[in-house]
Amino acid sequence: MELVSAHNQSIQHWVQQRAKKASTPFVWLGLRYTCTLDFWFWVNGEESCYHNWSNGEGYNTGKEQCGNTGAIQRDGGQWVGKSETERFNFICSKSDDY
């Protein structure tokens, strides 16, 4: 079991439905940023071209992202980078959950 990876549209929809029930404004995803290599990746190792970043978030934003972890907005369902020290609800999954 690990933090969920929304690496395609159907999983994104599954995650969005669960995130709507959260008690926090954001919900952690299994999405991390590596400062050394300068890119976002899914912690389960899944490769994907799918993304659902909110405006001004994700790739090529010019803002500091080191130490960030990806989260989904409870309202709106888009991804944002948040400091890993923030406290939000989270969604864990096994591959057969969706």
DRENDO-1510 file (C-alpha; in Angstrom, 1 decimal, always signed):
<recs>
REC; n; res; u; v; w
REC; 1; MET; +0.0; +0.0; +0.0 .
REC; 2; GLU; +1.3; +3.5; -0.9 .
REC; 3; LEU; +0.1; +7.0; -1.6 .
REC; 4; VAL; -2.0; +7.0; -4.7 .
REC; 5; SER; -0.5; +7.7; -8.2 .
REC; 6; ALA; -3.0; +9.3; -10.6 .
REC; 7; HIS; -1.1; +8.4; -13.7 .
REC; 8; ASN; -4.1; +8.4; -16.0 .
REC; 9; GLN; -7.5; +10.0; -16.4 .
REC; 10; SER; -9.6; +7.2; -15.0 .
REC; 11; ILE; -7.5; +7.0; -11.8 .
REC; 12; GLN; -7.6; +10.8; -11.6 .
REC; 13; HIS; -11.4; +10.6; -11.6 .
REC; 14; TRP; -11.3; +7.9; -8.9 .
REC; 15; VAL; -9.0; +10.1; -6.8 .
REC; 16; GLN; -11.1; +13.2; -7.3 .
REC; 17; GLN; -14.2; +11.5; -6.0 .
REC; 18; ARG; -12.4; +10.5; -2.8 .
REC; 19; ALA; -10.7; +13.9; -2.4 .
REC; 20; LYS; -14.0; +15.7; -2.3 .
REC; 21; LYS; -14.7; +14.0; +1.0 .
REC; 22; ALA; -11.5; +15.3; +2.6 .
REC; 23; SER; -11.5; +17.5; +5.7 .
REC; 24; THR; -8.5; +19.4; +4.4 .
REC; 25; PRO; -8.3; +21.7; +1.4 .
REC; 26; PHE; -5.7; +19.4; -0.3 .
REC; 27; VAL; -5.0; +15.7; -0.3 .
REC; 28; TRP; -1.6; +14.2; -0.6 .
REC; 29; LEU; -0.7; +12.1; -3.8 .
REC; 30; GLY; +2.3; +9.9; -4.4 .
REC; 31; LEU; +3.9; +12.6; -6.4 .
REC; 32; ARG; +7.3; +14.0; -5.5 .
REC; 33; TYR; +9.8; +16.5; -6.8 .
REC; 34; THR; +13.5; +15.8; -7.1 .
REC; 35; CYS; +15.7; +18.9; -6.9 .
REC; 36; THR; +18.7; +17.0; -8.2 .
REC; 37; LEU; +17.1; +15.9; -11.5 .
REC; 38; ASP; +14.6; +18.8; -11.6 .
REC; 39; PHE; +11.4; +16.8; -12.3 .
REC; 40; TRP; +8.2; +15.4; -10.7 .
REC; 41; PHE; +7.8; +11.6; -10.4 .
REC; 42; TRP; +5.3; +9.0; -9.0 .
REC; 43; VAL; +6.7; +7.2; -5.9 .
REC; 44; ASN; +5.5; +3.9; -7.2 .
REC; 45; GLY; +7.8; +4.2; -10.3 .
REC; 46; GLU; +4.9; +4.4; -12.8 .
REC; 47; GLU; +5.8; +6.4; -15.9 .
REC; 48; SER; +3.2; +8.7; -17.2 .
REC; 49; CYS; +2.7; +11.6; -19.6 .
REC; 50; TYR; -0.7; +12.4; -17.9 .
REC; 51; HIS; -0.8; +15.4; -15.7 .
REC; 52; ASN; -3.5; +17.7; -14.2 .
REC; 53; TRP; -1.6; +20.6; -12.8 .
REC; 54; SER; -3.3; +23.8; -11.6 .
REC; 55; ASN; -2.2; +27.0; -13.4 .
REC; 56; GLY; +1.2; +28.0; -12.2 .
REC; 57; GLU; +2.0; +24.6; -10.8 .
REC; 58; GLY; +4.1; +21.6; -12.0 .
REC; 59; TYR; +6.7; +21.9; -14.7 .
REC; 60; ASN; +8.5; +25.0; -15.9 .
REC; 61; THR; +6.9; +27.3; -13.4 .
REC; 62; GLY; +10.1; +29.1; -12.3 .
REC; 63; LYS; +9.1; +28.8; -8.7 .
REC; 64; GLU; +11.1; +26.9; -6.0 .
REC; 65; GLN; +9.8; +23.3; -5.8 .
REC; 66; CYS; +12.6; +21.6; -3.8 .
REC; 67; GLY; +11.0; +19.6; -0.9 .
REC; 68; ASN; +7.6; +19.7; -2.5 .
REC; 69; THR; +5.1; +16.8; -2.7 .
REC; 70; GLY; +2.1; +16.7; -5.0 .
REC; 71; ALA; -1.4; +17.2; -3.7 .
REC; 72; ILE; -4.8; +17.3; -5.3 .
REC; 73; GLN; -7.2; +20.1; -4.6 .
REC; 74; ARG; -10.3; +19.0; -2.7 .
REC; 75; ASP; -12.4; +21.4; -4.7 .
REC; 76; GLY; -11.4; +21.4; -8.3 .
REC; 77; GLY; -9.3; +18.3; -8.5 .
REC; 78; GLN; -6.1; +19.8; -9.9 .
REC; 79; TRP; -2.6; +19.1; -8.7 .
REC; 80; VAL; -0.4; +21.5; -6.7 .
REC; 81; GLY; +3.0; +21.3; -5.2 .
REC; 82; LYS; +3.0; +21.7; -1.4 .
REC; 83; SER; +5.7; +21.7; +1.3 .
REC; 84; GLU; +6.0; +18.2; +2.7 .
REC; 85; THR; +5.8; +19.7; +6.2 .
REC; 86; GLU; +2.1; +20.7; +5.7 .
REC; 87; ARG; -0.6; +18.4; +7.1 .
REC; 88; PHE; -3.3; +17.1; +4.8 .
REC; 89; ASN; -5.4; +14.1; +4.4 .
REC; 90; PHE; -4.0; +11.4; +2.1 .
REC; 91; ILE; -5.2; +8.6; -0.1 .
REC; 92; CYS; -3.4; +5.2; -0.1 .
REC; 93; SER; -4.1; +2.5; -2.7 .
REC; 94; LYS; -3.3; -0.8; -4.0 .
REC; 95; SER; -3.2; -1.2; -7.8 .
REC; 96; ASP; -6.5; -3.2; -7.7 .
REC; 97; ASP; -8.4; -0.3; -5.9 .
REC; 98; TYR; -9.4; +1.4; -9.1 .
</recs>
